[in-house]
């Protein structure tokens, strides 16, 4: 059989409308955001998951969270729990996500152990495609496959907008964060607990120099590798645990992923990229509130 060069396939796709890539599924579903220093996220998760199956990969749990009886449950070795799959290596199982039923995912920066003590976020997304991706990753972790694997990302057009989920280190999360940030036309606002990635820092500096509104908030817990030194002129400091970028008031990047080399290359992490103006505006409001606190402190 004669093989057709890939370039000719692409040309054929452009001229005939034929796609050489699998189509992205389309769904409708709700998206909700919660800010866990303002509401009790354990109680909300309990109410949402009542009567449904619940499986979680959570870096650090709490007694009230464990009372929800998630199964499977995957935790990090620094915070072991009886009857859970425990990551015991040198890198972290840093995820903070749950799969509820067959169409709901809960993810963000929130560890149940933090309760309402620090600014955090959780997002609840209704999508069978996203839930399948997170469920596949969860089952892979529950089998003891850490820091790699073949679970794959989740891509869906949810309510007409592309929604993306990725798992580190196998999906090269930094690459997808950079790709989304590069598309910014007006503004990038960020709230980061730990931000040490030079490539993302450099891109933000370039965007700021081009006239785009770049503003950020860092947690006080920063070391010599922090990008704060480079971004100090457009940043402030206040206590938070978010790992969030808000782009053009429309797109939100969240999840467990701190913009750092360890998060990209070593830890088990997840990134969720949402294109939803309502959710983005809720994160913008959180950004404004924390910015006011930073200026007062």
C-alpha positions as CSV (number, residue, x, y, z in Angstrom):
1,X,0.0,0.0,0.0
2,X,1.4,3.4,-1.0
3,X,1.7,5.8,1.9
4,X,0.5,9.4,1.4
5,X,2.9,12.0,2.8
6,X,1.5,13.9,5.9
7,X,1.8,17.2,4.1
8,X,-0.4,16.0,1.3
9,X,-3.0,14.8,3.9
10,X,-3.0,18.3,5.3
11,X,-3.4,19.8,1.9
12,X,-6.3,17.5,1.2
13,X,-7.9,18.4,4.5
14,X,-7.7,22.1,3.6
15,X,-9.2,21.7,0.1
16,X,-11.8,19.0,0.8
17,X,-12.8,19.7,4.4
18,X,-11.7,16.2,5.5
19,X,-10.1,16.2,8.9
20,X,-7.0,14.0,9.7
21,X,-7.6,14.6,13.4
22,X,-10.4,13.1,15.6
23,X,-13.2,15.6,16.3
24,X,-13.6,17.1,19.7
25,X,-16.9,16.1,21.3
26,X,-19.6,18.7,22.1
27,X,-21.5,18.8,25.4
28,X,-23.6,21.1,27.5
29,X,-23.1,21.2,31.2
30,X,-22.8,23.5,34.2
31,X,-19.6,25.0,35.7
32,X,-19.4,26.4,39.2
33,X,-16.6,28.0,41.2
34,X,-16.2,28.0,44.9
35,X,-13.7,30.0,47.0
36,X,-12.9,27.9,50.0
37,X,-11.9,30.6,52.4
38,X,-15.4,32.0,52.1
39,X,-17.5,28.8,52.0
40,X,-17.1,25.4,53.5
41,X,-16.0,23.4,50.5
42,X,-16.1,20.0,52.4
43,X,-19.8,20.6,53.1
44,X,-20.4,21.6,49.5
45,X,-18.6,18.5,48.2
46,X,-20.6,16.3,50.6
47,X,-23.9,17.8,49.4
48,X,-22.9,17.4,45.7
49,X,-21.7,13.8,46.1
50,X,-24.6,12.5,48.3
51,X,-26.0,9.4,46.8
52,X,-23.3,9.3,44.0
53,X,-20.0,7.5,43.6
54,X,-17.0,9.5,44.8
55,X,-13.4,8.9,44.0
56,X,-10.6,11.3,44.8
57,X,-6.9,12.0,44.4
58,X,-6.1,14.4,47.2
59,X,-2.7,15.6,48.4
60,X,-3.8,16.2,52.0
61,X,-7.2,15.2,53.5
62,X,-9.1,15.9,56.8
63,X,-11.4,13.8,59.1
64,X,-14.5,15.5,57.7
65,X,-13.4,14.8,54.1
66,X,-12.6,11.1,54.9
67,X,-16.1,10.8,56.4
68,X,-17.4,11.1,52.8
69,X,-15.7,7.6,52.1
70,X,-14.2,8.3,48.7
71,X,-13.2,5.2,46.8
72,X,-10.8,4.9,45.3
73,X,-8.7,7.4,47.3
74,X,-5.2,8.3,46.4
75,X,-3.0,10.5,48.7
76,X,0.6,11.6,49.0
77,X,3.1,9.9,51.2
78,X,3.5,13.0,53.3
79,X,-0.1,12.6,54.4
80,X,-0.8,8.9,54.5
81,X,-4.3,7.5,55.1
82,X,-5.5,4.0,55.9
83,X,-7.0,2.1,53.0
84,X,-5.8,4.6,50.4
85,X,-3.3,4.2,47.6
86,X,-0.2,6.2,48.8
87,X,2.5,7.7,46.7
88,X,5.8,6.9,48.6
89,X,8.4,8.3,46.1
90,X,10.4,11.5,46.1
91,X,8.0,13.5,44.0
92,X,4.5,14.6,45.1
93,X,1.0,13.3,44.4
94,X,-0.2,16.9,44.4
95,X,-3.6,16.5,42.8
96,X,-6.7,17.9,44.6
97,X,-9.5,16.4,42.5
98,X,-12.6,14.1,42.8
99,X,-14.8,12.4,40.3
100,X,-18.5,12.3,41.2
101,X,-20.7,9.9,39.4
102,X,-20.0,9.7,35.7
103,X,-20.2,13.4,34.7
104,X,-18.9,15.6,37.5
105,X,-15.3,16.7,38.3
106,X,-14.2,18.7,41.4
107,X,-10.8,20.2,41.1
108,X,-8.7,23.3,42.0
109,X,-6.2,24.3,44.6
110,X,-8.1,23.3,47.7
111,X,-6.8,20.7,50.2
112,X,-9.5,19.6,52.7
113,X,-6.9,19.9,55.5
114,X,-6.8,23.7,54.8
115,X,-10.5,24.1,55.6
116,X,-11.3,27.8,55.4
117,X,-7.9,29.1,56.5
118,X,-6.4,30.4,53.2
119,X,-7.6,31.6,49.9
120,X,-8.3,28.6,47.7
121,X,-10.6,27.6,44.8
122,X,-12.5,24.6,43.7
123,X,-14.3,24.2,40.4
124,X,-17.2,21.8,39.7
125,X,-17.5,21.0,36.0
126,X,-20.3,18.8,34.5
127,X,-18.9,16.9,31.5
128,X,-18.8,13.2,30.7
129,X,-15.7,13.8,28.6
130,X,-13.8,15.6,31.4
131,X,-15.1,13.2,34.0
132,X,-13.8,10.2,31.9
133,X,-10.4,11.8,31.6
134,X,-10.1,12.4,35.3
135,X,-11.6,9.0,36.2
136,X,-9.0,7.3,33.9
137,X,-6.2,9.3,35.6
138,X,-7.6,8.4,39.1
139,X,-7.8,4.7,38.3
140,X,-4.2,4.8,37.0
141,X,-3.0,6.4,40.2
142,X,-5.0,4.0,42.3
143,X,-3.2,1.1,40.5
144,X,0.1,2.7,41.7
145,X,1.2,4.3,38.4
146,X,2.6,7.6,39.5
147,X,4.5,10.4,37.7
148,X,3.6,9.2,34.2
149,X,1.3,6.8,32.5
150,X,-1.0,6.9,29.5
151,X,-4.3,8.3,30.7
152,X,-4.3,11.2,28.3
153,X,-6.0,14.7,28.4
154,X,-9.6,15.5,28.2
155,X,-10.8,17.9,25.5
156,X,-14.4,18.9,24.9
157,X,-16.4,21.8,23.5
158,X,-18.5,22.5,26.5
159,X,-21.4,25.0,25.9
160,X,-19.7,25.9,22.7
161,X,-16.3,26.7,24.2
162,X,-13.2,24.6,24.2
163,X,-12.4,23.1,27.7
164,X,-9.1,21.3,28.3
165,X,-7.8,19.1,31.1
166,X,-4.2,17.9,31.3
167,X,-2.2,15.7,33.7
168,X,1.4,16.3,34.6
169,X,4.0,15.1,34.0
170,X,2.8,13.1,31.0
171,X,0.9,15.9,29.2
172,X,3.5,18.6,29.4
173,X,1.4,21.0,31.4
174,X,3.7,24.0,31.1
175,X,3.4,23.8,27.3
176,X,-0.4,24.1,27.4
177,X,-0.3,26.9,30.0
178,X,2.1,28.9,27.8
179,X,0.0,28.2,24.7
180,X,-3.1,29.7,26.4
181,X,-1.2,32.7,27.8
182,X,0.3,33.5,24.4
183,X,-3.2,34.1,23.1
184,X,-3.9,36.9,25.6
185,X,-5.0,40.1,23.9
186,X,-5.9,42.5,26.7
187,X,-5.1,41.1,30.2
188,X,-3.4,38.4,32.3
189,X,-4.1,38.3,36.0
190,X,-2.5,35.6,38.1
191,X,-2.7,34.4,41.7
192,X,0.1,31.9,42.5
193,X,1.2,30.1,45.7
194,X,4.5,29.0,44.1
195,X,5.7,30.5,40.8
196,X,9.3,29.6,39.7
197,X,8.9,28.8,36.0
198,X,11.2,31.1,34.0
199,X,9.5,30.4,30.7
200,X,6.1,31.6,32.0
201,X,7.7,34.5,33.8
202,X,9.4,35.6,30.6
203,X,6.2,35.4,28.6
204,X,4.4,37.6,31.2
205,X,7.2,40.2,31.0
206,X,6.9,40.1,27.2
207,X,3.2,40.5,27.3
208,X,3.5,43.4,29.8
209,X,6.0,45.1,27.5
210,X,3.6,44.8,24.6
211,X,1.0,46.8,26.5
212,X,-1.1,43.9,27.9
213,X,-2.4,44.4,31.4
214,X,-0.3,41.9,33.5
215,X,-0.9,41.9,37.2
216,X,-0.2,39.2,39.8
217,X,-0.4,38.2,43.4
218,X,2.2,36.0,45.1
219,X,2.0,34.2,48.4
220,X,4.5,35.4,50.9
221,X,6.0,31.8,50.8
222,X,8.5,32.5,48.0
223,X,12.1,31.5,47.7
224,X,15.1,32.7,45.7
225,X,13.8,30.9,42.6
226,X,10.5,32.8,42.7
227,X,9.5,34.8,39.7
228,X,8.4,37.6,42.1
229,X,11.8,39.3,41.7
230,X,11.3,39.7,38.0
231,X,7.6,40.5,38.2
232,X,7.6,42.7,41.3
233,X,6.6,45.8,39.4
234,X,3.3,44.3,38.4
235,X,2.8,42.1,41.5
236,X,1.8,42.2,45.1
237,X,1.9,39.8,48.0
238,X,-0.8,38.3,50.3
239,X,-1.5,34.9,51.8
240,X,-3.1,32.6,49.2
241,X,-2.9,29.0,47.8
242,X,-4.4,29.6,44.3
243,X,-2.7,28.4,41.1
244,X,-4.7,30.6,38.7
245,X,-4.3,32.6,35.6
246,X,-7.2,34.7,34.2
247,X,-6.9,35.7,30.6
248,X,-8.9,38.5,28.9
249,X,-11.7,38.2,31.4
250,X,-12.8,35.0,29.7
251,X,-10.4,32.2,30.2
252,X,-9.3,30.6,33.5
253,X,-6.4,28.2,34.1
254,X,-6.7,26.4,37.5
255,X,-6.0,23.1,39.1
256,X,-3.3,21.8,41.4
257,X,-0.4,22.9,39.1
258,X,1.9,25.6,40.5
259,X,3.9,27.1,37.6
260,X,7.2,25.4,38.5
261,X,9.5,22.8,37.0
262,X,8.7,20.2,39.7
263,X,5.0,20.5,38.9
264,X,5.6,20.1,35.2
265,X,8.2,17.3,35.2
266,X,8.0,15.4,38.5
267,X,4.8,15.7,40.5
268,X,1.3,14.3,39.7
269,X,-0.7,17.4,38.9
270,X,-3.7,18.5,36.9
271,X,-4.5,21.6,34.9
272,X,-8.0,22.7,33.8
273,X,-8.5,25.4,31.2
274,X,-12.0,26.9,31.1
275,X,-13.4,29.4,28.6
276,X,-16.4,30.8,30.4
277,X,-16.9,34.5,31.0
278,X,-19.1,34.0,34.1
279,X,-16.5,31.8,35.8
280,X,-13.7,34.2,34.7
281,X,-15.5,37.1,36.3
282,X,-15.9,35.3,39.6
283,X,-12.1,34.7,39.6
284,X,-11.6,38.3,38.7
285,X,-13.6,39.3,41.7
286,X,-11.4,37.1,43.9
287,X,-8.4,38.7,42.3
288,X,-9.6,42.2,43.1
289,X,-10.4,41.3,46.7
290,X,-7.0,39.7,47.3
291,X,-5.3,42.7,45.6
292,X,-7.0,45.0,48.1
293,X,-5.8,42.9,51.0
294,X,-2.3,42.9,49.6
295,X,-2.3,46.7,49.4
296,X,-3.5,47.0,53.0
297,X,-1.0,44.5,54.5
